[in-house]
Amino acid sequence: MDYGLKLSLEKCTFFQTSVRYLSHIVSELGVETDPEKICALKSWPIPRTLKELRSFLGFAGYYRRFIHGYAAIAEPLNDLTNVYTPTHQKGRKQMSTPSYDTWT
């Protein structure tokens, strides 16, 4: 079968005991976290904005399978991304008030 897969010999390494793949280390022991990425996660600055918080949660979420109890740990942080303010309440009320235009 021909799947169109092409290899570049300059980029290939053979007979390795472990390889770095998609920010993980794959070896005969299984899949492990990349120590460089975990170091980055541990030294991540405290998020100051919603964008920074979402960025942190996205990065940490990529490694959720390695973080015991991730869902419970991340829940309060995820709650911060869904803050429901009086402005949201006003918008919701306006959307539910029957004052719709008719299409002709």
N, C-alpha and C positions, 0 to 999 in steps of 0.2 A: 504494500500500500504506500502511496506517495501522498504525504500531507503538506508538502511544500515547506517543510522545516529546513532551515539553512543554519549552519554553524560557522562562526568565525574562529578559526584556530587560534588567532592571537588573543581572543577573549576567553578561551577555554582553559580550564585547569582540570587535570585528571588525577585519580587516586587520592582524593582528599578524604580526610576522616570526618570533616564537617564543612558545611557551606553556609554562607549568609544568603538568605532568600526572603524577600519581602519583609525586611527588618526583623527576621527571626534567624536563629541558628538551627540548622537541621543536621543531625548526626545519627549514629546508630542508637543513641539514647532517646531520640525523639526530637520534638520541636521545643526549643528553649527561646527565651527572650534574648535580644541583642543587648549586651551589657552597655554599649554606648547609648542606646535609646532609653534604657532604664536610668542611666545617669542623668540624661536630659530631663526625664520625667521627675526625678527626685530634686533636681536643681531648678525646676520651672519657677519663674517668679510668680508671686501672688497675683491672680487676675484682678485687675482694677476696673475693667469694663465688661459689658456683656459679650462683646466680640472676643475679648481675651479669655473669658470663662468658657465660651463655646469652643474656642480653639483648644484649650486645655482638656476639656471633656472629650473632644474628638480624638486627641492624641492618646489620652489615657484609655479611652474606650477601645482603641485598637488592641490594647493588651489586656482587655477585661478577662480573658480566659485564664490569665496568669495571676490575677488579683483576687484572692479569696474574699468572697462577700462583696464583690464589686457593686452590685445593684444597690445594696443597702448603704454602702459608702457614698456612692454617687447620687443617691436620691435627693439629699438636701441641696446639692449643687445643681442638679437638674431642675429642682423646684425654682431656683433663682432665675432660670432662663424663661420661666413662664409666669412672670409677675403680672397679676391682674389688677390694674389700677382703676381709679375712677374714670379715666379717659376711656378705658376698654368698656366699662359698664355703660357709659353714655353712648358709645358706638353701638353696643349690643342693643340697647333700648331703641335707638333710632332705626336700626335694621328691623326690629320686630314691630314697629308702629306701622299700621296699615295705611300707607300713603304712597302706594305704588302707582306709577304711570302705566297707562295701557298702551300697548303697541298696536299701531294701525298700519 
